[in-house]
Amino acid sequence: GHQMQGYEQTLALSHYYAWNSLADLLGRQPTITTAGSGGGAGGAPGSGGAGFGGFGGGNRQRPGRGASFGRFYGGGGPKRGGFGPGFGSGRPGGSSLRFHSAGGGGARQSMEIPPPPPPPPPPQQQPNGLPPQAPQLPPPATLSSSPADSMAAYAEWNSGRIWQLFVEKRQTDATYERKLMLRDALLSVVSASFHSAGLFIVGSSMNGFGTDWADLDLCLTINDRELDQKRDQVLNHLKRPLCQCRFITNIELIRAKVSILKFHDTKTGLDCDLNINNPIGIYNTHLMAAYAKCDWRVRPLVMFVKLWAQSLGVQDASQGRLSSYSLALMTVQYLQAGCSPPVLYSLQSLYPQVFDYNRPYTEIDMRVQLPWEELRSQNCQNLGQLFSGFVQYYSEFDWRGFSVSVRLGKPLPIQLAKIYVEEPFSLTNAARSVHSDEVFAQIQRAFRVTAQSLRNQRSLSDILSNSSQA
């Protein structure tokens, strides 16, 4: 409550600077409005649903919080709906959860991330994978003199450790709620000038792969063709109203192919990256969240791969290394093509009408129900076995002749860069940050050395702590 009060105390001043500076950029007189935060079934402000998933409940003057137990994101224009999915006047359940627009007054969008997969069933009821808690095993080397039994016990031991790390480090509900609250406060600033503005949380904060300390990635959408040609200028002008927010510090504009505005929120302790009109993040967030829902092993495996890459110094796009997103795509590709039977299948191939880049992002439905039973894998490997397989797969991967393609569900016989990880929708290289021969060699060495360490049954703690091996 104190955090939200702190936001509200600075929003009025922020509104003034927001519409004043951005109107100067466009050379026109703005209409001074504030963002509604409710969103009934017909888009009426101020009524937000207080039942399951309701997010709203404020009025036109300030963003309300409502009962935010759902997993919704997206923003809206002022007066026509707001931050909620439009559940109606305080009743649970209700109207469509799909993206939709309220018309000329502004877009009202909402998306829901699938809930985290339930804990695995107890071992006696479980056809594959890992029990909910880490198994209480003695060190693997003491379990059996048989190499096969010893390796199986070692993989089971690693499975417990991977699951334990996932439970400890995954994003908490409290952190997610803080991100929603910050998103709403920021949208209130921006929508004072742009009636159609939407603000979407994208990336690991929404797709299920985020740690509790992950940055908040935001996509600001503005339906203005003239403005679309001035993205860097708009981001630069946004610095002024943000500077007037007492909870925002360390504002910096990073100019790149997709420029971002970086800043820090002192209320939540979150670092934020904001881009303008780059909705590709909305599409790939939708896709990766669906993969996370296909099999409970996907999320902990992706998270552990990221932790492993960080420990060995091969993840950090800003330093010319692999991005977190690239590693997630590489993990999904391995689960599609590197293990038998596959854990995952290509969702874009199976359901092209659902994961269609030509479809307006305002129509994406994060609660779409796929035939999950049909997608259930017959693969019975545990997390330890899958991680070993992942490392071995990429230690032998032919980067000279193939690229990673989650879209196809198998390696793509084309080579356009040292490491090419195809972005599933734009088809660009998600690993374009890797351009140095030295870094490429370091990444290859990390896979080879870790594969050997796993064959030697070294503990995961040793592997993660020995950063010098890469």
C-alpha positions as CSV (number, residue, x, y, z in Angstrom):
1,G,0.0,0.0,0.0
2,H,2.8,2.4,0.8
3,Q,4.4,1.8,-2.6
4,M,1.2,2.6,-4.5
5,Q,0.7,5.7,-2.4
6,G,4.2,6.9,-3.2
7,Y,3.4,6.4,-6.9
8,E,0.2,8.4,-6.7
9,Q,1.8,11.4,-5.0
10,T,4.1,12.0,-8.0
11,L,1.7,11.1,-10.9
12,A,0.1,14.5,-11.2
13,L,3.4,16.3,-11.7
14,S,4.6,13.5,-14.0
15,H,1.4,14.0,-16.2
16,Y,2.2,17.7,-16.6
17,Y,5.7,17.0,-17.9
18,A,4.6,14.0,-20.0
19,W,2.0,15.8,-22.2
20,N,4.0,19.0,-22.3
21,S,7.3,17.6,-23.5
22,L,5.8,15.0,-25.9
23,A,3.4,17.5,-27.4
24,D,6.3,19.7,-28.2
25,L,7.9,16.8,-30.1
26,L,4.8,16.3,-32.2
27,G,4.1,20.0,-32.6
28,R,0.5,19.8,-31.6
29,Q,-1.7,20.7,-28.6
30,P,-2.4,17.7,-26.5
31,T,-5.7,16.8,-24.8
32,I,-5.0,16.5,-21.1
33,T,-6.5,13.3,-19.8
34,T,-5.7,10.7,-17.2
35,A,-5.8,7.0,-17.4
36,G,-8.8,5.0,-16.3
37,S,-7.9,1.9,-14.4
38,G,-11.1,-0.1,-14.3
39,G,-12.5,-1.8,-17.3
40,G,-15.9,-3.3,-17.1
41,A,-17.3,-5.6,-19.8
42,G,-18.2,-2.6,-22.0
43,G,-15.0,-0.7,-21.3
44,A,-16.4,1.6,-18.6
45,P,-13.7,3.1,-16.4
46,G,-13.5,2.7,-12.7
47,S,-15.4,-0.6,-12.2
48,G,-12.6,-3.1,-12.4
49,G,-13.2,-6.7,-11.6
50,A,-12.5,-7.6,-8.0
51,G,-12.8,-11.4,-8.5
52,F,-10.3,-13.8,-9.8
53,G,-7.9,-12.1,-12.2
54,G,-9.5,-8.7,-11.8
55,F,-7.0,-5.9,-12.0
56,G,-8.4,-2.4,-11.6
57,G,-10.9,-0.9,-9.3
58,G,-9.7,2.7,-9.4
59,N,-11.1,5.7,-11.1
60,R,-10.1,8.2,-13.9
61,Q,-7.8,10.1,-11.7
62,R,-5.4,7.4,-10.5
63,P,-4.7,3.8,-11.2
64,G,-6.5,1.4,-9.0
65,R,-5.1,-2.0,-7.9
66,G,-8.2,-4.2,-7.5
67,A,-7.7,-7.8,-6.6
68,S,-4.8,-8.7,-8.8
69,F,-4.5,-12.4,-8.4
70,G,-4.6,-13.1,-12.2
71,R,-1.6,-13.0,-14.5
72,F,-2.7,-10.1,-16.7
73,Y,-0.6,-7.5,-18.4
74,G,-1.2,-4.8,-21.0
75,G,-2.4,-1.3,-20.6
76,G,-5.0,0.9,-22.1
77,G,-6.0,4.3,-23.1
78,P,-7.7,6.8,-20.8
79,K,-11.4,6.7,-20.2
80,R,-12.1,3.7,-22.4
81,G,-11.3,0.8,-20.2
82,G,-8.0,0.7,-18.5
83,F,-5.6,-1.8,-16.9
84,G,-8.0,-4.7,-16.4
85,P,-9.3,-7.5,-18.7
86,G,-12.9,-6.3,-18.5
87,F,-14.4,-8.8,-16.1
88,G,-17.4,-6.6,-15.4
89,S,-18.4,-4.7,-12.3
90,G,-16.6,-6.5,-9.6
91,R,-17.8,-10.0,-10.3
92,P,-15.5,-12.9,-10.8
93,G,-15.2,-14.6,-14.1
94,G,-16.7,-12.9,-17.1
95,S,-15.9,-11.6,-20.5
96,S,-13.2,-12.3,-23.0
97,L,-9.5,-12.5,-21.9
98,R,-8.3,-11.9,-25.4
99,F,-6.7,-8.7,-26.5
100,H,-9.2,-6.2,-27.7
101,S,-9.4,-2.5,-28.5
102,A,-11.8,0.0,-27.2
103,G,-11.7,2.1,-30.4
104,G,-10.7,5.6,-31.0
105,G,-10.4,6.6,-27.4
106,G,-7.6,4.1,-26.7
107,A,-6.7,0.5,-26.7
108,R,-7.6,-1.7,-23.8
109,Q,-5.5,-4.8,-23.8
110,S,-5.0,-7.7,-21.4
111,M,-3.1,-10.9,-21.5
112,E,-2.7,-13.7,-19.0
113,I,0.3,-15.8,-18.4
114,P,-0.5,-19.4,-17.8
115,P,-0.1,-20.3,-14.2
116,P,3.1,-22.1,-13.2
117,P,2.8,-25.9,-13.7
118,P,1.8,-27.8,-10.6
119,P,4.5,-29.6,-8.7
120,P,5.3,-33.0,-10.1
121,P,3.2,-35.9,-8.6
122,P,4.8,-38.2,-6.1
123,P,7.2,-40.8,-7.6
124,Q,4.8,-43.7,-7.4
125,Q,2.3,-41.8,-9.5
126,Q,4.7,-40.2,-11.8
127,P,5.5,-41.5,-15.3
128,N,8.5,-39.2,-15.8
129,G,10.7,-36.7,-14.1
130,L,11.3,-35.6,-10.6
131,P,9.5,-35.6,-7.2
132,P,8.5,-32.2,-5.8
133,Q,11.3,-32.1,-3.3
134,A,14.9,-32.8,-3.9
135,P,15.6,-36.4,-3.1
136,Q,17.6,-37.1,0.1
137,L,20.4,-39.1,-1.4
138,P,23.9,-39.8,-0.2
139,P,26.7,-38.6,-2.6
140,P,26.2,-40.5,-5.9
141,A,29.7,-42.2,-5.8
142,T,28.6,-44.1,-2.6
143,L,25.4,-45.5,-4.1
144,S,26.7,-48.3,-6.3
145,S,29.9,-49.7,-7.8
146,S,28.0,-50.3,-11.1
147,P,28.8,-47.5,-13.6
148,A,25.3,-47.5,-14.9
149,D,23.7,-47.4,-11.5
150,S,26.1,-44.7,-10.4
151,M,25.3,-42.5,-13.4
152,A,21.6,-43.0,-12.9
153,A,21.9,-42.0,-9.3
154,Y,24.1,-39.0,-10.2
155,A,21.4,-37.8,-12.7
156,E,18.7,-38.2,-10.1
157,W,20.8,-36.3,-7.6
158,N,21.3,-33.5,-10.1
159,S,17.6,-33.5,-10.8
160,G,16.9,-32.7,-7.2
161,R,19.4,-29.9,-7.2
162,I,18.0,-28.3,-10.4
163,W,14.5,-28.4,-9.0
164,Q,15.6,-27.0,-5.7
165,L,17.3,-24.1,-7.4
166,F,14.3,-23.4,-9.5
167,V,12.0,-23.3,-6.4
168,E,14.4,-21.0,-4.7
169,K,15.1,-18.6,-7.5
170,R,11.9,-18.4,-9.6
171,Q,9.9,-15.2,-9.7
172,T,7.6,-14.9,-6.7
173,D,4.0,-13.7,-6.8
174,A,5.0,-10.7,-4.6
175,T,7.6,-9.6,-7.2
176,Y,5.1,-10.1,-10.0
177,E,2.6,-7.9,-8.2
178,R,5.2,-5.2,-7.8
179,K,5.9,-5.3,-11.5
180,L,2.2,-4.9,-12.3
181,M,2.0,-1.9,-9.9
182,L,5.0,-0.2,-11.5
183,R,3.6,-0.9,-15.0
184,D,0.3,0.8,-14.1
185,A,2.1,3.9,-12.6
186,L,4.2,4.2,-15.8
187,L,1.3,3.8,-18.1
188,S,-0.5,6.6,-16.2
189,V,2.3,8.9,-17.0
190,V,2.5,8.0,-20.7
191,S,-1.3,7.9,-21.4
192,A,-1.6,11.5,-20.2
193,S,-0.3,12.4,-23.7
194,F,-1.1,9.4,-25.9
195,H,-4.6,8.2,-25.6
196,S,-4.0,4.9,-27.4
197,A,-0.9,4.0,-25.5
198,G,-0.5,0.5,-24.2
199,L,2.2,-0.8,-22.0
200,F,3.0,-4.5,-22.0
201,I,5.3,-6.5,-19.7
202,V,7.2,-8.9,-22.0
203,G,10.0,-11.5,-21.6
204,S,10.8,-13.6,-18.7
205,S,8.7,-11.7,-16.2
206,M,5.7,-13.0,-18.1
207,N,6.6,-16.2,-19.8
208,G,7.5,-18.2,-16.7
209,F,11.2,-18.3,-17.1
210,G,12.1,-15.4,-14.9
211,T,14.1,-15.3,-11.7
212,D,13.1,-13.2,-8.8
213,W,15.7,-10.6,-9.6
214,A,15.0,-10.4,-13.4
215,D,14.7,-6.9,-14.9
216,L,11.3,-5.7,-16.0
217,D,11.0,-5.5,-19.8
218,L,8.3,-3.2,-21.2
219,C,6.9,-2.5,-24.6
220,L,5.1,0.8,-25.1
221,T,2.7,0.7,-28.0
222,I,1.5,4.0,-29.5
223,N,-0.8,4.1,-32.5
224,D,0.7,7.0,-34.2
225,R,2.4,6.7,-37.6
226,E,4.2,10.1,-37.3
227,L,5.5,9.1,-33.9
228,D,6.7,5.7,-35.1
229,Q,9.4,7.4,-37.1
230,K,10.7,9.2,-34.0
231,R,11.2,6.4,-31.5
232,D,14.5,7.6,-30.2
233,Q,13.2,11.1,-29.9
234,V,10.2,10.0,-28.0
235,L,12.3,7.9,-25.6
236,N,14.5,10.9,-25.0
237,H,11.6,13.1,-24.3
238,L,10.1,10.5,-21.9
239,K,13.2,11.1,-19.7
240,R,11.8,14.4,-18.6
241,P,8.6,13.3,-17.0
242,L,10.2,10.2,-15.6
243,C,12.8,12.4,-14.0
244,Q,10.0,14.2,-12.1
245,C,8.9,10.8,-10.6
246,R,10.6,10.5,-7.3
247,F,10.6,6.8,-7.5
248,I,12.6,6.7,-10.9
249,T,16.4,7.1,-11.0
250,N,19.3,6.2,-13.2
251,I,17.5,7.1,-16.5
252,E,19.6,6.3,-19.6
253,L,18.7,6.1,-23.3
254,I,20.5,3.2,-25.1
255,R,20.5,3.8,-28.8
256,A,20.5,0.6,-30.8
257,K,18.6,-1.3,-33.5
258,V,15.8,-1.4,-30.9
259,S,16.5,1.6,-28.6
260,I,15.5,1.3,-25.0
261,L,15.1,3.6,-22.1
262,K,16.7,2.1,-19.0
263,F,15.8,3.2,-15.5
264,H,15.5,2.1,-11.9
265,D,12.4,2.1,-9.7
266,T,13.4,2.8,-6.0
267,K,10.0,1.7,-4.7
268,T,10.3,-1.9,-6.0
269,G,14.1,-2.1,-6.5
270,L,13.4,-3.1,-10.1
271,D,15.6,-2.2,-13.1
272,C,13.5,-1.6,-16.2
273,D,14.0,-1.6,-20.0
274,L,11.4,0.2,-22.1
275,N,11.1,0.1,-25.9
276,I,8.5,1.7,-28.2
277,N,6.4,-0.1,-30.8
278,N,8.5,-3.3,-30.9
279,P,5.7,-5.8,-30.4
280,I,7.8,-8.8,-31.4
281,G,8.3,-9.3,-27.7
282,I,4.5,-9.8,-27.2
283,Y,4.5,-12.6,-29.8
284,N,7.5,-14.5,-28.4
285,T,6.3,-14.0,-24.8
286,H,3.1,-15.7,-25.9
287,L,5.0,-18.6,-27.6
288,M,7.5,-19.2,-24.8
289,A,4.7,-19.2,-22.2
290,A,2.9,-21.9,-24.2
291,Y,6.1,-24.0,-24.3
292,A,6.5,-23.6,-20.5
293,K,3.0,-25.0,-20.1
294,C,3.6,-28.1,-22.3
295,D,5.8,-29.9,-19.8
296,W,6.7,-29.1,-16.2
297,R,10.4,-29.8,-16.8
298,V,10.7,-26.9,-19.3
299,R,10.8,-24.0,-16.8
300,P,13.3,-25.4,-14.3
301,L,15.6,-26.6,-17.1
302,V,15.6,-23.2,-18.9
303,M,16.3,-21.5,-15.6
304,F,19.2,-23.8,-14.7
305,V,20.7,-23.4,-18.2
306,K,20.7,-19.6,-17.6
307,L,22.3,-20.0,-14.2
308,W,24.9,-22.3,-15.7
309,A,25.7,-19.8,-18.5
310,Q,25.9,-16.9,-16.1
311,S,28.3,-18.9,-13.9
312,L,30.6,-19.7,-16.8
313,G,30.5,-16.2,-18.2
314,V,28.9,-17.0,-21.5
315,Q,25.6,-15.1,-21.0
316,D,25.5,-11.3,-21.3
317,A,24.4,-9.8,-24.6
318,S,25.7,-6.4,-23.6
319,Q,29.2,-8.0,-23.4
320,G,28.9,-9.7,-26.8
321,R,27.8,-13.1,-25.3
322,L,24.6,-15.1,-25.5
323,S,21.4,-13.4,-24.4
324,S,19.0,-15.0,-21.9
325,Y,16.4,-15.3,-24.7
326,S,18.9,-17.1,-27.0
327,L,19.6,-19.7,-24.2
328,A,15.9,-20.3,-23.7
329,L,15.4,-20.9,-27.4
330,M,18.4,-23.2,-27.5
331,T,16.9,-25.2,-24.6
332,V,13.6,-25.5,-26.3
333,Q,15.3,-26.6,-29.6
334,Y,17.2,-29.3,-27.6
335,L,13.9,-30.5,-26.1
336,Q,12.4,-30.7,-29.6
337,A,15.3,-32.3,-31.6
338,G,18.0,-33.3,-29.2
339,C,16.3,-35.9,-27.0
340,S,14.3,-39.0,-27.9
341,P,11.4,-39.1,-27.7
342,P,11.1,-35.3,-27.9
343,V,9.8,-33.4,-24.8
344,L,8.4,-30.6,-27.0
345,Y,7.1,-30.3,-30.5
346,S,7.0,-27.2,-32.7
347,L,3.9,-25.3,-31.7
348,Q,4.2,-23.0,-34.7
349,S,4.1,-26.0,-37.0
350,L,1.2,-27.6,-35.2
351,Y,-0.9,-24.5,-34.5
352,P,0.0,-21.9,-37.1
353,Q,-3.3,-20.0,-36.7
354,V,-2.5,-19.5,-32.9
355,F,1.1,-18.5,-33.2
356,D,0.8,-16.3,-36.3
357,Y,3.0,-13.2,-36.6
358,N,0.6,-11.7,-39.1
359,R,-2.2,-11.7,-36.5
360,P,-2.6,-8.4,-34.7
361,Y,-1.0,-8.5,-31.3
362,T,-4.2,-7.1,-29.8
363,E,-5.9,-10.5,-30.6
364,I,-3.4,-12.7,-28.8
365,D,-5.1,-14.8,-26.2
366,M,-2.7,-16.0,-23.5
367,R,-5.3,-18.3,-22.1
368,V,-5.8,-20.2,-25.3
369,Q,-6.2,-23.9,-24.6
370,L,-4.2,-26.3,-26.7
371,P,-4.8,-30.0,-26.5
372,W,-2.3,-30.5,-23.7
373,E,-2.9,-34.2,-23.4
374,E,-2.0,-34.7,-27.1
375,L,1.2,-32.7,-26.5
376,R,2.2,-34.7,-23.5
377,S,5.6,-36.3,-24.1
378,Q,6.5,-39.9,-23.6
379,N,10.0,-38.9,-22.6
380,C,10.7,-40.2,-19.1
381,Q,14.1,-38.4,-18.5
382,N,14.6,-36.4,-15.4
383,L,16.0,-32.9,-15.2
384,G,19.6,-34.2,-14.5
385,Q,19.5,-36.4,-17.7
386,L,18.0,-33.6,-19.7
387,F,20.7,-31.1,-18.6
388,S,23.4,-33.5,-19.5
389,G,21.8,-34.1,-22.8
390,F,21.5,-30.4,-23.5
391,V,25.2,-29.8,-22.8
392,Q,26.3,-32.8,-24.9
393,Y,24.0,-31.7,-27.8
394,Y,25.5,-28.3,-28.1
395,S,29.1,-29.5,-27.4
396,E,28.7,-31.4,-30.7
397,F,26.4,-28.9,-32.6
398,D,27.6,-28.0,-36.1
399,W,27.4,-24.2,-36.0
400,R,29.1,-24.0,-39.3
401,G,26.3,-25.7,-41.2
402,F,23.2,-25.3,-39.0
403,S,21.2,-22.8,-37.1
404,V,18.8,-23.3,-34.1
405,S,15.1,-23.1,-35.2
406,V,12.4,-23.5,-32.6
407,R,9.9,-22.5,-35.4
408,L,10.8,-25.7,-37.4
409,G,11.5,-27.8,-34.3
410,K,14.8,-28.9,-35.7
411,P,18.2,-27.4,-36.8
412,L,17.9,-25.3,-39.9
413,P,20.6,-26.1,-42.6
414,I,21.8,-22.5,-43.0
415,Q,24.7,-20.6,-41.5
416,L,24.7,-16.9,-41.4
417,A,26.8,-16.1,-38.3
418,K,29.1,-17.7,-35.8
419,I,26.0,-18.7,-33.7
420,Y,22.6,-18.3,-35.3
421,V,19.6,-18.8,-33.1
422,E,16.5,-18.0,-35.2
423,E,14.0,-15.7,-33.6
424,P,10.7,-17.6,-34.2
425,F,8.7,-14.8,-35.7
426,S,11.0,-12.2,-37.2
427,L,13.5,-14.9,-38.3
428,T,16.4,-12.7,-37.3
429,N,19.3,-13.9,-35.2
430,A,18.5,-13.8,-31.5
431,A,22.2,-14.5,-30.8
432,R,23.5,-11.6,-33.0
433,S,25.3,-10.2,-30.0
434,V,27.9,-13.0,-30.4
435,H,30.3,-11.7,-33.1
436,S,33.8,-12.3,-31.5
437,D,35.9,-15.3,-32.4
438,E,37.1,-15.3,-28.8
439,V,33.7,-15.4,-27.3
440,F,32.5,-18.0,-29.7
441,A,35.4,-20.2,-28.7
442,Q,34.6,-19.6,-25.0
443,I,31.0,-20.7,-25.5
444,Q,32.1,-23.9,-27.3
445,R,34.6,-24.6,-24.6
446,A,32.0,-24.1,-21.9
447,F,29.8,-26.8,-23.4
448,R,32.7,-29.3,-23.9
449,V,34.2,-28.8,-20.5
450,T,30.8,-29.1,-18.7
451,A,30.0,-32.2,-20.7
452,Q,33.2,-33.8,-19.5
453,S,32.6,-32.7,-16.0
454,L,29.2,-34.4,-16.0
455,R,30.6,-37.6,-17.4
456,N,33.1,-37.5,-14.5
457,Q,30.2,-37.0,-12.1
458,R,31.4,-33.7,-10.7
459,S,28.9,-31.9,-8.5
460,L,26.7,-29.2,-10.0
461,S,28.0,-26.8,-7.3
462,D,31.6,-27.4,-8.5
463,I,30.5,-26.9,-12.1
464,L,28.8,-23.7,-11.3
465,S,31.5,-22.3,-9.1
466,N,34.4,-23.1,-11.4
467,S,34.0,-20.2,-13.8
468,S,37.6,-20.4,-14.9
469,Q,36.8,-23.7,-16.8
470,A,35.2,-21.7,-19.6
